[in-house]
Amino acid sequence: MTQAKQKQRIEYGDFQTPDVLARSVCARLHTAGIRPDVVVEPTCGIGSFLLAAAESFPRATRIFGFEINPEYLDILHRHIDGHPAAPRVQLQQADFFATDWKTRFEQMPGRILVIGNPPWVTNSAQSSIGGNNLPKKSNFLGHNGFDAISGKANFDISEWMLLEILRKLHGRSADVAMLVKTSVARKVLSCAQRRHDAIYDAFLVCIDAKKNFGVAVDACLLVMRLDPAAKSCEDYTIYANLEADTGKTTSYRYGISISDLDTFENCSFLFGISPKKWRSGIKHDASSVMELTQTPSGYENAIGETVQLEDMYLYPLLKGSDIGNGRAWRNKFMLVTQRNVGEPTALIQRHAPLTWAYLQAHGDRLDARSSIIYTKNPRFSIFGVGDYAFRPWRIAICSLYKELRFRLISPINEKPVMFDDTVYYLSFDAKAEAIETMACLDTEPATGLLSSMIFWDEKRPVKTSILNTLDWSKFAQNTTLRKTTEQLELVWKIRNESQLS
Ligand SMILES: C[S@@+](CC[C@H](N)C(=O)[O-])C[C@H]1O[C@@H](n2cnc3c(N)ncnc32)[C@H](O)[C@@H]1O
C-alpha cells in the first residue's frame, strides 16, 4: 500500500466488513426481532451491510447508502447493478459530518434501522497524520481546560457519529446496530443513559476483530432499540459471539457502568468520594530528553548522550511498566522543571546551569511537542505537578495493566518518586498514613468495589474516575452495611456537583 493510501485508510478509518460477517450480523438482528421499514447505512463503503440487509429484511422498502469515497460508491454501483435488491437501494456520496441527518430521517417514514461499521479512528490519530475527517465541534464530551487538549478528551469518531445518530433519531421508533470498539459501545451507552435517550433495549455481541479486520482490538456489534415512549433501560447484555443466546449483564447506575452489580452492591458502603484525590503522573511528551538513566559516567538519555546534570531538578522515576510489573527502581530519573503548572522555568539557569544548558541544547525537540498546552506555557513546561507531586510517600497503580495491583512507593534518596502519565497515585506526607491507606486498598471490599466498575478489555481499564469513588475512610467508621438506593443516588449527586465523576 502506498503511503498516501495508508494515510487515507487511517484518516477514513477504513476497514471494510467481510460479506460473511455482515450477513451473520443481519441474521442476528432478525433473530432479535428487528424488522425495519427503512435501512440506512451512513458510511456504507463497498456495501456489504447494504446487500446483507437487503436480503435479511425483505420488508424494508428503502435501503439508503451514504459514503464519502466516490471510488467505493462506483464499486458498489457496479456490484448492485442487476441485483434483485437494486430497485430498493439508493446511494449517495455524502460526508457524515456535513449531512443533515434530522431532515434525512424525517423524510423516511416507518421504523428505521441504522446499520453499519463507522470509521475506526480517533481524533488524536487524525491529528497525528494531519487528517481532517472530524466533526466541526469536537469537544462534545464537554471536557474543559487541560483535559480538552490532552489525552482525556481523545475520542473515537465512531462514538461521535453514534451519539449524533441517536440525537437525530430522537422521537422516532428505530434500531441502531453498529460494529464498534467495545470501549466505544460502553461510552455511547453511558452517554445515552445520561442524556435519557429512549433506549428500551440494548445489547452487545463480541466480534473477533483479528479474524475479520486483522486488528487486535476488542470489538462488538452494539444494538440499541429506540422507542420514544420508553424509559431508558438500565441493564444491557453482552453475548460472547453471534451464535450465543445467553449473555452477561452489565448495568448502568449512579452515573457509572457496572460490570458486576452484586459485588458493587455488597461493597457499596465504600462507594463515595475518595478522601484524597488520585492524580496522574507527570506529562512531558519528551521521554528521550526528560528521562535519564544514571551511569558511572553521568546521566544517559534515550538519544544515547551521556551528560552531567545537577541533582536539583532530577527525581527518581518509576515508569508505568515498572509499577505494573512490580519492578524495583532501575536508576532512572526524570527532569522535573516546575513545581507548579505554568511556573516560570527561566530560574533553572541560575540554580542549575548544566541542566539549563541541557534543556537549551534540546530546545528544538521540546518546542516540537505538538499539544497547545506546551505552546501556551513557559518553555520546557511539564504537566501533572503541584504540591501533591512532591509529597514523599505514594500509592501507585498503572492504568494500562489488567489487574488491580497497588504499590506503596517510598522516597528514594530522600526524594519523592515521580511517575509517567500512565500511572495514577495518591501522595502522603506521613509514612503511617500511606501504610494505613494501603491496608484499606488491599482489602476484598475495596478491590471488589473497584473491580465491579472496571472493564478489563479497555486500553486504560483503571481510571481516576473509578479510583476516586472509593471512600476508604468508611473502614475507620466501621460501617460495612450496603448503601441504600437513596444513599447511592445522593453520592452520585454530590459527585456530579464536585465534578469527580
Ligand atoms: C470501517 S469502514 C466500513 C465500511 C462499511 N460500512 C462496511 O461495513 O464495510 C468505514 C467507512 O466509512 C467511510 N467514511 C469515513 N469517513 C466518512 C465520512 N466523514 N462520511 C462518510 N463516510 C465516511 C470510509 O470511506 C469507509 O468506507
The ligand as an SDF file (V2000), in Angstrom:
LIG
                    3D

 27 29  0  0  0  0  0  0  0  0999 V2000
  -14.8680    0.9110    8.8040 C   0  0  0  0  0  0  0  0  0  0  0  0
  -15.2340    1.3100    7.1360 S   0  0  0  0  0  0  0  0  0  0  0  0
  -16.7220    0.4200    6.9430 C   0  0  0  0  0  0  0  0  0  0  0  0
  -17.3420    0.4650    5.6150 C   0  0  0  0  0  0  0  0  0  0  0  0
  -18.7070   -0.1960    5.5490 C   0  0  0  0  0  0  0  0  0  0  0  0
  -19.5990    0.4520    6.4840 N   0  0  0  0  0  0  0  0  0  0  0  0
  -18.5820   -1.6470    5.8860 C   0  0  0  0  0  0  0  0  0  0  0  0
  -19.1550   -2.0580    6.9010 O   0  0  0  0  0  0  0  0  0  0  0  0
  -17.9190   -2.3690    5.1710 O   0  0  0  0  0  0  0  0  0  0  0  0
  -15.6630    2.9870    7.3020 C   0  0  0  0  0  0  0  0  0  0  0  0
  -16.1770    3.6550    6.0640 C   0  0  0  0  0  0  0  0  0  0  0  0
  -16.5160    4.9840    6.4020 O   0  0  0  0  0  0  0  0  0  0  0  0
  -16.2150    5.8240    5.3130 C   0  0  0  0  0  0  0  0  0  0  0  0
  -16.0940    7.1770    5.8590 N   0  0  0  0  0  0  0  0  0  0  0  0
  -15.0940    7.6720    6.5950 C   0  0  0  0  0  0  0  0  0  0  0  0
  -15.3380    8.9480    6.9280 N   0  0  0  0  0  0  0  0  0  0  0  0
  -16.5410    9.2670    6.4130 C   0  0  0  0  0  0  0  0  0  0  0  0
  -17.3350   10.4460    6.4410 C   0  0  0  0  0  0  0  0  0  0  0  0
  -16.9110   11.5500    7.0460 N   0  0  0  0  0  0  0  0  0  0  0  0
  -18.5190   10.4150    5.8150 N   0  0  0  0  0  0  0  0  0  0  0  0
  -18.9540    9.2950    5.1860 C   0  0  0  0  0  0  0  0  0  0  0  0
  -18.2430    8.1550    5.1000 N   0  0  0  0  0  0  0  0  0  0  0  0
  -17.0480    8.1390    5.7270 C   0  0  0  0  0  0  0  0  0  0  0  0
  -14.9230    5.2350    4.7860 C   0  0  0  0  0  0  0  0  0  0  0  0
  -14.6480    5.6470    3.4610 O   0  0  0  0  0  0  0  0  0  0  0  0
  -15.1880    3.7510    4.9250 C   0  0  0  0  0  0  0  0  0  0  0  0
  -15.7920    3.2290    3.7650 O   0  0  0  0  0  0  0  0  0  0  0  0
  1  2  1  0
  2  3  1  0
  2 10  1  0
  3  4  1  0
  4  5  1  0
  5  6  1  0
  5  7  1  0
  7  8  2  0
  7  9  1  0
 10 11  1  0
 11 12  1  0
 11 26  1  0
 12 13  1  0
 13 14  1  0
 13 24  1  0
 14 15  1  0
 14 23  1  0
 15 16  2  0
 16 17  1  0
 17 18  1  0
 17 23  2  0
 18 19  1  0
 18 20  2  0
 20 21  1  0
 21 22  2  0
 22 23  1  0
 24 25  1  0
 24 26  1  0
 26 27  1  0
M  CHG  2   2   1   9  -1
M  END
$$$$
